[in-house]
Amino acid sequence: MSKIDANPRPVISPIDSKKIIGTVYEATAENATQAVTQAVAAQNLWTNTSIEERIECLERAADLFEKNLPTLIALLCLEGGKQIVDCVA
């Protein structure tokens, strides 16, 4: 992938302006073009993947989401400043 903007910006929690919860790097137009090209190539690969392999892949992804649900919910709360119940929904 080509070079990303060298000027990272902090992501500040909307509920605590003193808390940095991440970093954002701005993508260039070239980055976006390259990402779309790679997505198209991945779609072709996915189309040619057997249904059994697709099922296994999606089940592994679902298992990882479930395994990491507390971390994901915490990140959603921090990033969006929302209540846990809203993030779960």
C-alpha positions in Angstrom: 0.0 0.0 0.0 1.2 3.5 -0.7 2.2 6.0 1.9 -0.5 7.2 4.2 -0.6 10.8 5.5 2.3 11.3 7.9 0.3 13.6 10.2 -1.7 11.3 12.5 -4.6 12.8 14.5 -5.6 11.6 17.9 -9.2 10.4 18.4 -10.6 12.0 21.6 -13.3 10.4 23.6 -16.5 12.4 23.3 -17.3 11.7 27.0 -13.8 12.6 28.3 -11.9 15.2 26.3 -8.7 14.3 28.2 -8.8 10.7 27.0 -7.2 9.7 23.7 -8.7 6.5 22.4 -6.9 6.0 19.1 -5.2 7.6 16.2 -6.4 8.4 12.7 -4.3 8.5 9.6 -5.9 10.2 6.6 -5.8 8.2 3.4 -4.9 9.7 0.1 -6.9 9.3 -3.1 -4.2 6.8 -4.2 -4.8 4.8 -1.0 -8.6 4.7 -1.7 -8.0 3.6 -5.3 -5.7 0.9 -4.2 -8.1 -0.3 -1.6 -10.9 -0.6 -4.1 -8.7 -2.5 -6.5 -7.8 -5.0 -3.7 -11.4 -5.3 -2.7 -12.4 -6.2 -6.3 -9.6 -8.8 -6.4 -10.8 -10.2 -3.0 -14.3 -10.5 -4.3 -13.2 -12.6 -7.3 -11.3 -14.9 -4.9 -14.3 -15.1 -2.6 -16.6 -15.9 -5.5 -14.3 -18.8 -6.4 -14.1 -20.1 -2.8 -16.2 -23.2 -2.1 -19.4 -22.7 0.0 -17.9 -25.0 2.7 -14.8 -22.8 3.0 -17.0 -19.6 3.1 -19.1 -21.1 5.9 -16.0 -22.0 7.9 -14.6 -18.5 7.4 -17.8 -16.7 8.5 -18.2 -19.0 11.5 -14.6 -18.3 12.6 -15.3 -14.5 12.2 -18.5 -14.9 14.3 -16.7 -16.8 16.9 -14.0 -14.1 17.2 -16.7 -11.4 17.4 -18.4 -13.3 20.3 -15.0 -14.0 22.0 -14.1 -10.3 21.9 -17.5 -8.9 22.5 -16.6 -7.1 25.8 -13.6 -5.4 24.1 -15.7 -4.4 21.1 -18.5 -3.0 23.2 -16.0 -1.0 25.3 -14.5 0.5 22.1 -17.9 1.4 20.8 -18.7 3.1 24.2 -15.5 5.1 24.1 -15.6 6.1 20.5 -19.3 7.1 20.4 -19.8 8.2 23.9 -22.8 5.8 24.1 -24.2 3.7 26.9 -23.4 0.0 26.9 -27.1 -0.9 26.1 -26.9 1.2 23.0 -23.7 -0.4 21.9 -25.1 -3.9 22.4 -28.2 -3.0 20.3 
